[in-house]
Amino acid sequence: MDATVTLEEVDGLPTIVSSTVLVNAQIAGIDAEQFQQAVDEAAALCPVSRLFAGAKISVHAVLEPSSAR
């Protein structure tokens, strides 16, 4: 399996603009149509893909007091 992530400058900031995963498999007992169906289902259920498809991403940060002086 290989993954390619494309990083470009968008509005002056580095931004991931695409990601491609290449999967080569040998699986006994399934044909190309069954394999493609499994790939499509995995892509649809992928939690990372689902996150970036429409999630509002926010960051909550709290600076804790330091004990060092």
C-alpha positions in Angstrom: 0.0 0.0 0.0 1.2 3.5 -0.8 -0.2 6.9 0.1 0.5 10.2 -1.6 -0.4 13.4 0.1 -0.3 16.7 -1.9 0.7 19.7 0.1 0.3 23.2 -1.5 0.4 26.7 -0.3 -3.1 28.0 0.1 -3.6 31.6 1.3 0.1 31.6 2.2 -0.2 28.5 4.4 0.9 24.9 3.8 -2.3 22.9 3.2 -3.1 19.3 2.3 -5.1 19.5 -0.8 -5.4 15.9 -1.7 -4.6 12.4 -0.6 -4.5 9.2 -2.7 -4.1 5.7 -1.4 -3.0 2.9 -3.8 -3.8 -0.6 -2.7 -2.7 -3.8 -4.6 -4.1 -7.0 -3.3 -4.4 -10.7 -4.0 -7.4 -12.2 -2.3 -8.5 -15.7 -3.0 -12.2 -16.2 -3.6 -13.3 -12.7 -4.7 -13.5 -11.2 -8.1 -12.7 -7.6 -9.2 -16.3 -6.4 -8.7 -16.4 -7.8 -5.1 -13.0 -6.2 -4.4 -14.2 -2.8 -5.7 -17.3 -3.1 -3.6 -15.2 -3.7 -0.5 -12.9 -0.8 -1.4 -15.8 1.5 -1.9 -17.4 0.5 1.4 -14.1 1.0 3.3 -13.7 4.4 1.7 -17.2 5.4 2.7 -16.8 4.2 6.3 -13.2 5.5 6.8 -13.3 7.7 9.9 -10.6 10.0 8.7 -12.3 10.6 5.4 -15.6 11.2 7.2 -13.9 13.6 9.5 -12.6 15.8 6.8 -15.7 15.6 4.7 -17.7 18.0 6.8 -16.5 18.2 10.3 -16.0 21.5 12.0 -12.5 21.4 13.4 -11.6 23.4 16.5 -8.7 23.7 18.9 -9.2 24.2 22.6 -5.9 25.0 24.4 -5.4 25.7 28.1 -2.0 26.9 29.4 -1.6 25.3 32.8 0.4 27.2 35.4 4.0 26.3 35.6 5.6 25.2 38.9 9.0 26.5 37.6 9.9 30.1 38.4 
